[in-house]
Amino acid sequence: MERRLSYMTQMEAADAIAAGRSVIVPTGATEAHGPHMPLDTDTHQVDHIAALLADKIDAVVAPPVAYGISKTFEKFPGTISLTIPTYQTLVFEIGAALVRQGFKHIILLNGNRPSGTANDAVARHLIDELDEDYDFIVSAVSYWEPAAAEIHAMRKSVPGGMGHGCEMEASFQLATRPDIVKMDRLKGAHYGPVGWDLVAPTNPTRTYARRPRPQVGHAAIFGDPSVASAEAGEAFINVVIAALTKTFTELQTSYGERKK
C-alpha cells in the first residue's frame, strides 16, 4: 500500500485516517555537512528512516520538513536556517493540521540534532492547545536515539566522533547514496572528536558555545567521518529501524490498552 501522503489522493488520505494509522512527520535540514556530503543529508536520512519505519508499524509519512534549526552552520555556503520560533510554529501548524484532520498519533521524527529539543516543545504545545477538542498522542524522537546503545557498540570512532558529517552520517550516505558522497575531499579538512556525541553516554547538561566559522578553517564537521563505510551504514540503519519499531509497537500497544 502507499505510505506517502504526498502520493495519495485525498480519498486515500481519508482512508488512512479512518484506519487509525499513525502519521510520521520527518524533520530535517538544509545545511553544510563538510566537503564530502550533500546539504540535504539530514532531510534525506530522516525521510529514508521514516519510510522504512512506516512499513514496520503500518503508518503513513508526511512530506519532510526540509528546513530546520541550522544557525550553527549559517556562516557556511548552502545552509538555510529557520529561527527557533519560526521553526516551531511551522512544525506546530503541520501537526495541528494533521490532528484536526483526524490522525490520532503524530510522530515527530527528527533528523537534525538542534531541532530535537524544539520538537519536544512542539509536541507539548500540540497537546496543550488541542487536547480539549481532540483525543490524540504526539511522540517526538530523533531517529538514532532508541538505538543509541547499539550504534555506540558498533562504532569505530572514539566518543565525540559521531556528531555532524561524522562516522554515522557519512556511513548512512555511503550506504544509500554513494554516488554523491565525496570522501576524497576530506583530505586536508580539519575535523575530529568533539565534546558531545549523538550516541555515546554523556552528561545530560547541554552547553552552547560560539559557532564554527569557515574563515578559521572549520570544515562544518563535528566528529570523524574518516572511518565511515557503506557496510557500517547498512548496519546502523538496521539497528535504528529495529529499535524504532520496538519503541512504537510497544507504545501503540500500551496506548491501545489504556484506551480500553
Secondary structure, 3 states (H helix, E strand, C coil): CCCEHHHCCHHHHHHHHHCCCCEEEEECCECCCCCCCCCCHHHHHHHHHHHHHHHHHCCEECCCECCECCHHHCCCCCCEECCHHHHHHHHHHHHHHHHHHCCCEEEEEECCCCHHHHHHHHHHHHHHHHCCCCCCEEEEEECCHHHHHHHHHHCCCCCCCEEECCHHHHHHHHHHCHHHCCHHHHCCCECECCCCCCCCCCCCCCCCCCCCCHHHCECCCEECHHHCCHHHHHHHHHHHHHHHHHHHHHHHHHHHHHHC
